Amino acid sequence: MKKEALVIGLFFFISYSLYSEKSIKDVSASKPSSEQEEEEDEKITTNIEFASDFIFRGNTFGSESISQRDDMAYRSFLPAYAFQPSIEIPVTKKLSVEFWFNLFLTHKGDRDSDQRFLQTGPSGMELLGYYQPQLEQGKLPFDPRVVHPYKEQNGLKRDDGGEILLEYDLLESEHFGNFSVGIFSYNTFLAQNRFSWTQMFISWKLPILRFLEPKLSFYKTTDPDTDAHTTGINKGSAYIPLELQHQFEITKDLKFIASTSVGYIIQNNPTDRISGFSDITTQAKIDYKKFFFSVNMAYRPNLEIYDSSYFFDNVTTPLTIKDGRTVDPSKQYGLANQAVISAIESATPNPVLQQILIDRYQGQHIKREIYYFTLGFTKEL
């Protein structure tokens, strides 16, 4: 919690310092109107947001990790509450920098998910059967300080992280639209098994259907490997989103914003290298003065992109790969599940039939729809 407290404290300190600096400027002597207008265009924006999950491009950083941590079936809605503050600072009229953080508020500690009695480390094999004969003779054939149940490294504290985004406006044209380029880098805070994701991008605000504010972007990943604790993340070699949104002004203070983004991923991960439409993320948002509330759905049109052991832990056998199903975490570990699996193995000597029956017992469909909501407020300084 010390790191989270430090990050939050630093965020509010920076915000307060910037606000105080602006307040001093506001009470200073007035400037020419053109200069005042330029200042108004370059405001610092702070955002305080609470979310029921951290969802990005169809990837879930929270809820599906909780299912694996707590041995629960995957759900379309499973709260993984997070605090997500951000601050956007205009460096120049064309260049801006944004700092964004994700801090999970629950399920942060590690948990013994595999429910094994005797093992030599997290996720280690069950040694009870190996030592059983000697234990029945009243002997202790192992060092209990080394061989005992272990917690897996599955707490959401391992998924806390922050992002820095730099964006530069290249061109603003009535006829050709607006072009910008930039880079973002997201990193988890814990040094062990750190997850890092960096992409360079170019965005084009199209000069058509302006009431829908269409924007087409291309993101190129510089670190496509997924080699960290975080489960269920398809970085992709590249990502192409088309974004649309429209704002309805109900009153001066009350606004309704509808938006959607259709994303196409190129080579979802270095192993499967599948390309296709990865997500359609839709948002219904209500703004009242500086406060906002949104309801969101991330739809996964192509489950093949997510159906791999790269995305879900312990997912596949040659019989089940690319079938849109994965292992239900609630049917994977524990004495009751092991009893069912043993009964299946005893019922037939055919190993192929055994595997088919076990897959049917343990399997569940990968969730196409993921729902989440956000609540917060925005302050311009």
C-alpha positions as CSV (number, residue, x, y, z in Angstrom):
1,M,0.0,0.0,0.0
2,K,3.0,2.3,0.5
3,K,3.6,2.6,-3.3
4,E,-0.1,3.3,-4.0
5,A,-0.2,5.9,-1.3
6,L,2.9,7.6,-2.7
7,V,1.5,7.6,-6.2
8,I,-1.9,9.1,-5.0
9,G,-0.2,11.6,-2.8
10,L,2.2,12.7,-5.6
11,F,-0.8,13.0,-8.0
12,F,-2.7,15.3,-5.7
13,F,0.4,17.3,-4.8
14,I,1.1,18.0,-8.5
15,S,-2.5,18.8,-9.1
16,Y,-2.6,21.2,-6.2
17,S,0.7,22.8,-7.1
18,L,-0.5,23.4,-10.7
19,Y,-3.8,24.7,-9.5
20,S,-2.1,27.1,-7.1
21,E,0.2,28.4,-9.8
22,K,-2.7,29.0,-12.1
23,S,-4.6,30.8,-9.3
24,I,-1.7,33.2,-8.8
25,K,-1.6,33.9,-12.5
26,D,-5.4,34.6,-12.5
27,V,-5.1,37.4,-10.0
28,S,-2.1,39.0,-11.8
29,A,-2.5,41.9,-14.2
30,S,-4.7,41.3,-17.2
31,K,-3.1,40.5,-20.5
32,P,-4.1,41.2,-24.1
33,S,-7.2,39.3,-25.2
34,S,-5.3,37.2,-27.8
35,E,-2.9,36.0,-25.1
36,Q,-5.7,35.3,-22.7
37,E,-7.4,33.1,-25.4
38,E,-4.2,31.2,-25.9
39,E,-4.0,30.5,-22.2
40,E,-7.6,29.3,-22.1
41,D,-6.8,26.8,-24.9
42,E,-3.9,25.3,-22.9
43,K,-5.6,24.2,-19.7
44,I,-4.3,21.4,-17.4
45,T,-7.0,18.7,-17.0
46,T,-7.2,16.4,-14.0
47,N,-9.5,13.4,-13.8
48,I,-10.5,11.5,-10.7
49,E,-12.2,8.2,-11.7
50,F,-13.3,5.0,-10.1
51,A,-14.0,2.0,-12.3
52,S,-15.5,-1.4,-11.7
53,D,-12.8,-3.0,-13.8
54,F,-9.8,-2.1,-15.9
55,I,-10.7,-3.0,-19.5
56,F,-8.6,-2.0,-22.5
57,R,-9.3,-3.1,-26.1
58,G,-11.2,-6.2,-24.9
59,N,-8.4,-7.1,-22.5
60,T,-9.4,-7.5,-18.8
61,F,-6.7,-6.6,-16.3
62,G,-8.9,-7.2,-13.3
63,S,-12.0,-9.4,-13.4
64,E,-10.6,-12.5,-15.2
65,S,-7.6,-12.4,-12.9
66,I,-9.9,-12.4,-9.9
67,S,-11.7,-15.5,-11.3
68,Q,-8.4,-17.3,-11.5
69,R,-7.3,-16.1,-8.1
70,D,-10.5,-17.0,-6.3
71,D,-11.4,-20.2,-8.3
72,M,-14.6,-18.6,-9.7
73,A,-16.2,-19.1,-13.1
74,Y,-15.6,-16.3,-15.6
75,R,-18.4,-13.8,-15.7
76,S,-19.5,-10.9,-18.0
77,F,-19.6,-8.7,-14.9
78,L,-17.3,-9.2,-12.0
79,P,-16.3,-6.1,-10.0
80,A,-12.5,-5.4,-9.8
81,Y,-12.8,-1.9,-8.4
82,A,-10.0,0.4,-9.3
83,F,-8.9,4.0,-8.7
84,Q,-7.8,5.6,-12.0
85,P,-6.6,9.2,-11.7
86,S,-5.0,11.1,-14.6
87,I,-3.6,14.5,-15.4
88,E,-3.1,16.0,-18.9
89,I,-0.6,18.8,-19.2
90,P,-0.2,21.0,-22.4
91,V,3.6,21.4,-22.8
92,T,3.1,23.6,-25.9
93,K,0.1,24.5,-28.1
94,K,0.8,21.3,-30.1
95,L,2.4,18.9,-27.6
96,S,0.7,17.4,-24.5
97,V,1.7,14.8,-21.9
98,E,-0.7,12.7,-19.9
99,F,0.0,10.6,-16.8
100,W,-2.6,7.9,-16.0
101,F,-2.7,5.4,-13.1
102,N,-4.6,2.2,-12.3
103,L,-4.7,1.2,-8.7
104,F,-6.9,-1.8,-7.8
105,L,-8.8,-1.4,-4.5
106,T,-9.7,-5.0,-3.8
107,H,-8.2,-8.6,-4.2
108,K,-4.7,-7.2,-3.9
109,G,-3.2,-10.0,-1.8
110,D,-1.9,-13.4,-3.1
111,R,-4.1,-16.5,-2.5
112,D,-3.6,-20.2,-2.5
113,S,-5.6,-21.0,-5.6
114,D,-4.4,-24.5,-6.5
115,Q,-5.4,-25.8,-3.0
116,R,-2.5,-28.3,-2.9
117,F,-1.5,-29.6,0.5
118,L,2.3,-30.3,-0.1
119,Q,4.4,-28.5,-2.6
120,T,7.8,-26.8,-2.8
121,G,6.7,-23.5,-4.2
122,P,3.8,-21.5,-5.7
123,S,1.9,-23.6,-8.4
124,G,4.2,-26.6,-7.6
125,M,3.0,-30.1,-8.1
126,E,1.1,-32.0,-5.4
127,L,3.5,-34.1,-3.3
128,L,1.0,-35.6,-0.9
129,G,0.6,-38.8,-2.9
130,Y,4.4,-39.2,-3.0
131,Y,4.8,-38.8,0.8
132,Q,1.6,-40.6,1.7
133,P,3.1,-44.1,2.5
134,Q,5.7,-42.6,4.9
135,L,3.2,-40.3,6.5
136,E,0.9,-43.3,7.2
137,Q,3.9,-44.9,9.0
138,G,4.1,-41.9,11.3
139,K,7.2,-40.6,9.6
140,L,7.8,-37.0,8.5
141,P,9.9,-37.4,5.3
142,F,10.2,-33.7,4.4
143,D,11.1,-30.3,5.9
144,P,7.7,-28.6,6.7
145,R,9.4,-25.3,6.4
146,V,10.0,-26.0,2.7
147,V,7.2,-28.4,1.8
148,H,3.8,-26.9,2.6
149,P,0.9,-25.1,0.9
150,Y,2.0,-22.0,-1.0
151,K,0.1,-18.9,-2.2
152,E,0.2,-18.3,-5.9
153,Q,1.4,-14.9,-7.2
154,N,-2.0,-13.8,-8.2
155,G,-2.9,-10.6,-6.2
156,L,-4.1,-7.6,-8.1
157,K,-1.3,-5.6,-6.5
158,R,0.8,-7.1,-9.3
159,D,-1.4,-5.4,-11.9
160,D,-1.2,-1.9,-10.4
161,G,0.5,0.4,-12.9
162,G,0.8,3.7,-14.7
163,E,1.0,5.1,-18.2
164,I,2.6,8.1,-19.8
165,L,1.3,9.3,-23.1
166,L,2.9,12.0,-25.4
167,E,0.9,13.4,-28.3
168,Y,1.9,16.0,-30.9
169,D,-0.6,17.7,-33.2
170,L,0.9,17.5,-36.7
171,L,-1.8,19.2,-38.8
172,E,-5.2,20.8,-38.4
173,S,-7.0,21.2,-41.8
174,E,-10.6,21.8,-42.7
175,H,-10.2,19.8,-45.8
176,F,-7.9,17.0,-44.8
177,G,-8.7,16.6,-41.1
178,N,-6.5,16.6,-38.1
179,F,-3.3,14.5,-37.7
180,S,-1.4,13.7,-34.6
181,V,1.4,11.3,-33.6
182,G,2.5,10.0,-30.2
183,I,3.7,7.3,-28.0
184,F,2.3,5.7,-24.8
185,S,4.0,3.3,-22.4
186,Y,2.2,1.4,-19.6
187,N,4.2,-0.4,-16.9
188,T,3.2,-2.2,-13.7
189,F,4.8,-1.0,-10.5
190,L,6.2,-4.2,-9.0
191,A,9.7,-5.0,-10.4
192,Q,9.1,-8.8,-10.2
193,N,7.6,-10.1,-13.5
194,R,6.9,-6.5,-14.6
195,F,4.4,-6.0,-17.4
196,S,5.3,-3.4,-20.0
197,W,3.4,-2.2,-23.0
198,T,4.7,0.5,-25.4
199,Q,3.1,1.6,-28.6
200,M,3.8,4.4,-31.1
201,F,0.7,5.8,-33.0
202,I,-0.6,8.1,-35.6
203,S,-4.2,9.3,-35.5
204,W,-6.4,11.0,-38.1
205,K,-9.6,12.8,-37.3
206,L,-11.5,12.4,-40.6
207,P,-13.0,15.5,-42.3
208,I,-16.3,13.6,-42.9
209,L,-19.4,13.0,-40.8
210,R,-18.1,15.5,-38.4
211,F,-21.2,15.1,-36.1
212,L,-19.8,11.6,-35.3
213,E,-16.2,12.9,-34.7
214,P,-14.7,9.9,-36.6
215,K,-11.1,9.1,-35.7
216,L,-8.9,6.4,-37.3
217,S,-5.6,5.4,-35.6
218,F,-2.7,3.0,-36.1
219,Y,-0.7,1.7,-33.1
220,K,2.5,-0.1,-33.5
221,T,3.8,-2.2,-30.6
222,T,7.5,-2.0,-29.7
223,D,7.4,-4.9,-27.2
224,P,5.0,-7.6,-28.4
225,D,6.0,-10.3,-26.0
226,T,3.7,-11.0,-23.0
227,D,6.2,-12.2,-20.5
228,A,4.7,-11.1,-17.2
229,H,2.3,-12.0,-14.4
230,T,-0.6,-10.2,-16.0
231,T,-2.9,-12.7,-17.6
232,G,-5.2,-12.2,-20.5
233,I,-3.4,-9.4,-22.4
234,N,-3.2,-9.5,-26.2
235,K,-0.8,-6.7,-27.0
236,G,-0.7,-7.5,-30.7
237,S,2.0,-6.5,-33.2
238,A,-0.3,-3.6,-34.2
239,Y,-3.8,-2.3,-33.5
240,I,-6.2,-0.2,-35.6
241,P,-9.2,1.4,-33.9
242,L,-12.0,3.4,-35.6
243,E,-13.7,5.6,-33.0
244,L,-17.0,7.4,-33.2
245,Q,-18.9,9.6,-30.7
246,H,-21.7,12.1,-30.5
247,Q,-22.7,14.5,-27.7
248,F,-26.3,15.4,-26.9
249,E,-26.7,18.6,-24.9
250,I,-29.8,18.1,-22.8
251,T,-29.3,21.2,-20.8
252,K,-26.4,23.6,-20.2
253,D,-25.0,21.4,-17.5
254,L,-26.3,18.0,-18.5
255,K,-24.9,16.2,-21.5
256,F,-25.2,12.6,-22.8
257,I,-22.3,11.2,-24.9
258,A,-22.5,8.0,-26.9
259,S,-19.3,6.5,-28.3
260,T,-18.0,3.3,-29.8
261,S,-14.6,2.0,-30.9
262,V,-14.1,-0.9,-33.3
263,G,-10.6,-2.4,-33.0
264,Y,-8.7,-4.6,-35.4
265,I,-5.6,-6.4,-34.0
266,I,-2.7,-7.6,-36.1
267,Q,-1.0,-10.8,-34.8
268,N,-2.5,-11.0,-31.4
269,N,0.6,-12.6,-29.8
270,P,3.9,-14.0,-30.9
271,T,2.7,-17.6,-30.6
272,D,-0.7,-17.6,-32.3
273,R,-0.2,-14.6,-34.6
274,I,-4.0,-14.3,-35.3
275,S,-5.4,-11.1,-36.8
276,G,-9.0,-9.9,-36.7
277,F,-11.5,-7.7,-35.1
278,S,-10.7,-8.0,-31.4
279,D,-13.2,-5.7,-29.7
280,I,-16.1,-3.4,-30.1
281,T,-16.2,-1.1,-27.0
282,T,-19.3,1.0,-26.5
283,Q,-19.9,3.6,-23.9
284,A,-23.0,5.6,-22.7
285,K,-21.8,8.5,-20.6
286,I,-23.6,11.2,-18.7
287,D,-21.8,14.4,-17.8
288,Y,-23.3,16.8,-15.2
289,K,-21.1,19.8,-14.7
290,K,-17.8,18.3,-13.8
291,F,-19.1,14.9,-12.8
292,F,-19.6,11.9,-15.0
293,F,-21.0,8.4,-15.0
294,S,-20.6,5.8,-17.7
295,V,-21.8,2.3,-18.5
296,N,-19.6,0.4,-20.9
297,M,-19.5,-2.9,-22.8
298,A,-16.5,-4.5,-24.5
299,Y,-17.7,-7.0,-27.1
300,R,-15.3,-9.7,-28.4
301,P,-16.5,-10.5,-31.9
302,N,-13.6,-13.0,-32.6
303,L,-13.1,-15.4,-29.7
304,E,-10.3,-17.1,-31.6
305,I,-8.1,-14.2,-30.7
306,Y,-8.6,-14.9,-27.0
307,D,-8.7,-18.7,-27.1
308,S,-5.1,-19.6,-26.3
309,S,-2.9,-20.5,-23.4
310,Y,-1.3,-17.1,-24.1
311,F,-4.5,-15.4,-23.0
312,F,-6.0,-17.8,-20.4
313,D,-4.0,-20.0,-18.0
314,N,-4.2,-23.7,-18.5
315,V,-6.6,-23.4,-21.4
316,T,-5.8,-25.8,-24.2
317,T,-5.3,-29.3,-25.3
318,P,-5.1,-30.4,-28.9
319,L,-8.8,-31.2,-28.6
320,T,-10.0,-27.9,-27.3
321,I,-7.9,-25.2,-28.9
322,K,-9.9,-22.6,-30.9
323,D,-13.3,-23.9,-29.8
324,G,-14.2,-20.7,-27.9
325,R,-14.0,-22.4,-24.5
326,T,-11.6,-22.3,-21.7
327,V,-11.1,-24.0,-18.3
328,D,-13.6,-22.9,-15.6
329,P,-11.4,-21.9,-12.6
330,S,-14.1,-23.2,-10.2
331,K,-13.7,-26.7,-11.6
332,Q,-10.0,-26.8,-11.8
333,Y,-8.7,-27.4,-8.3
334,G,-9.8,-28.8,-5.0
335,L,-10.8,-32.2,-3.6
336,A,-14.3,-32.2,-5.1
337,N,-13.0,-31.5,-8.6
338,Q,-10.2,-34.1,-8.3
339,A,-12.8,-36.7,-7.2
340,V,-14.9,-36.0,-10.4
341,I,-11.8,-36.3,-12.6
342,S,-10.7,-39.5,-10.9
343,A,-14.2,-40.9,-11.4
344,I,-14.0,-40.1,-15.1
345,E,-10.6,-41.7,-15.4
346,S,-11.9,-44.8,-13.7
347,A,-15.0,-45.0,-15.9
348,T,-13.1,-45.6,-19.2
349,P,-9.6,-46.8,-20.0
350,N,-9.7,-44.8,-23.3
351,P,-7.4,-41.8,-22.8
352,V,-9.0,-39.8,-25.6
353,L,-12.5,-40.3,-24.2
354,Q,-11.1,-39.4,-20.7
355,Q,-9.8,-36.1,-22.0
356,I,-13.0,-35.3,-23.9
357,L,-15.1,-35.9,-20.7
358,I,-12.7,-33.9,-18.5
359,D,-12.7,-31.0,-21.0
360,R,-16.5,-31.1,-21.0
361,Y,-16.7,-31.1,-17.2
362,Q,-14.1,-28.3,-16.7
363,G,-14.9,-26.1,-19.7
364,Q,-16.9,-22.9,-20.1
365,H,-17.4,-20.5,-22.9
366,I,-15.1,-17.5,-23.1
367,K,-17.2,-14.4,-22.3
368,R,-17.9,-12.3,-25.4
369,E,-19.3,-9.4,-23.5
370,I,-17.6,-7.7,-20.6
371,Y,-19.5,-5.0,-18.7
372,Y,-18.1,-2.3,-16.5
373,F,-19.0,1.2,-15.2
374,T,-17.0,4.3,-14.2
375,L,-17.7,7.3,-11.9
376,G,-15.7,10.4,-11.4
377,F,-15.1,14.1,-12.1
378,T,-12.9,16.3,-14.2
379,K,-11.3,19.6,-13.2
380,E,-9.5,22.0,-15.5
381,L,-6.8,24.1,-13.9
